[in-house]
Amino acid sequence: MSSGVFTQFHNRKYLNLESYRRNGQGVRTPLWFAEGDGVLYFYTVAHSYKVKRLSANPRVRIAPCDIRGNVKGEWVDATVRRLDQAEARQADDLLNRKYGLAKRILNFLAKIRGHERAAFAIQPD
């Protein structure tokens, strides 16, 4: 990984993203992610509450975790940015390479169900 802040995420499958409600309460979510040029990328369903929280407040904390969200490293303060279509395609390519067949199956299921996705970049503060 390019960024020293993100070295603890190297060879990890999941990160725990803590976003914040308007009242300041944190909400933690384990996510798949991929790295490219010192930036971490993830995607989620576009109409989720997570997207609403991130739109209202792009400040987050992240930590490596297991599939259940159990933290396996140190929390890092970061900022997220929603990606445009071109950047989202690049992020999706990175995620497809990292997660292989499982990611492609989820892509197919999302497409047939009509679930629009939103892609984000995470950069350390």
C-alpha positions in Angstrom: 0.0 0.0 0.0 1.2 3.4 -0.8 0.1 5.4 2.2 1.9 4.5 5.5 -1.3 5.3 7.4 -3.0 2.5 5.5 -0.3 -0.2 5.9 -2.4 -2.1 8.5 -5.0 -2.7 5.8 -2.6 -4.6 3.5 -3.7 -8.2 2.9 -7.0 -7.6 4.8 -10.4 -8.4 3.3 -12.6 -6.1 5.4 -12.5 -2.7 7.0 -14.8 -1.3 9.6 -16.2 2.1 8.5 -17.6 4.3 11.3 -19.8 7.1 9.9 -21.8 9.5 12.0 -25.5 10.3 12.4 -26.6 13.9 12.6 -26.6 13.6 16.5 -22.9 12.5 16.4 -23.6 8.9 17.2 -21.2 6.5 15.3 -22.5 3.7 13.1 -20.0 1.0 12.3 -20.2 -1.2 9.1 -17.8 -3.9 7.9 -17.1 -3.5 4.2 -15.1 -4.9 1.3 -12.4 -2.5 0.1 -9.6 -2.2 -2.4 -6.5 0.0 -2.5 -5.1 2.0 -5.4 -2.4 4.7 -5.3 -2.7 5.2 -1.5 -6.5 5.5 -1.5 -9.0 3.0 -0.3 -12.2 2.4 -2.2 -15.6 0.8 -1.3 -19.1 0.6 -2.7 -22.5 0.4 -1.2 -26.2 0.5 -2.2 -26.8 4.1 -3.3 -30.0 4.6 -1.3 -28.7 3.3 2.0 -28.6 5.3 5.2 -24.8 5.0 5.1 -24.8 7.1 1.9 -27.1 9.7 3.6 -24.7 9.9 6.6 -21.7 10.2 4.4 -23.3 13.0 2.4 -24.1 14.9 5.5 -20.7 14.3 7.1 -17.7 12.9 5.1 -15.5 12.5 8.2 -15.1 8.8 9.2 -13.0 6.4 11.2 -11.8 3.2 9.7 -10.0 0.1 11.1 -9.2 -3.4 9.7 -11.7 -5.9 10.8 -13.1 -9.4 10.3 -16.4 -10.3 8.4 -18.4 -9.6 11.6 -16.8 -6.1 12.1 -14.5 -7.1 15.0 -11.7 -4.6 14.9 -8.3 -6.1 14.2 -6.1 -2.9 14.2 -6.0 0.8 15.1 -8.7 3.3 14.1 -7.7 5.9 11.6 -9.4 9.2 11.0 -10.3 9.7 7.3 -12.5 11.5 4.9 -14.7 9.9 2.2 -15.5 11.3 -1.2 -18.2 10.0 -3.5 -16.8 9.0 -6.9 -18.0 10.1 -10.3 -18.9 7.4 -12.9 -15.3 7.1 -14.4 -13.7 6.8 -10.9 -16.4 4.4 -9.8 -15.6 2.1 -12.7 -11.9 2.1 -11.8 -12.7 1.4 -8.1 -15.1 -1.4 -9.2 -12.2 -2.9 -11.3 -10.0 -2.9 -8.3 -12.7 -4.6 -6.1 -13.4 -7.2 -8.9 -9.7 -8.1 -9.0 -9.4 -8.4 -5.2 -12.7 -10.3 -4.5 -13.0 -12.2 -7.8 -16.0 -14.5 -8.4 -17.8 -13.5 -5.2 -17.8 -9.8 -6.2 -18.9 -10.6 -9.8 -21.8 -12.6 -8.4 -22.9 -9.7 -6.2 -22.6 -7.4 -9.3 -24.9 -9.7 -11.2 -27.4 -9.9 -8.4 -27.4 -6.1 -7.9 -28.0 -5.6 -11.6 -31.0 -8.0 -11.8 -32.5 -6.5 -8.6 -32.0 -2.9 -10.0 -29.8 -1.8 -7.0 -27.9 1.3 -7.9 -24.5 1.5 -6.2 -22.5 4.4 -4.9 -18.7 4.2 -4.8 -16.4 6.1 -2.4 -12.8 6.9 -1.9 -11.3 7.0 1.6 -8.3 9.3 2.2 -6.5 9.7 5.6 -6.7 13.0 7.4 
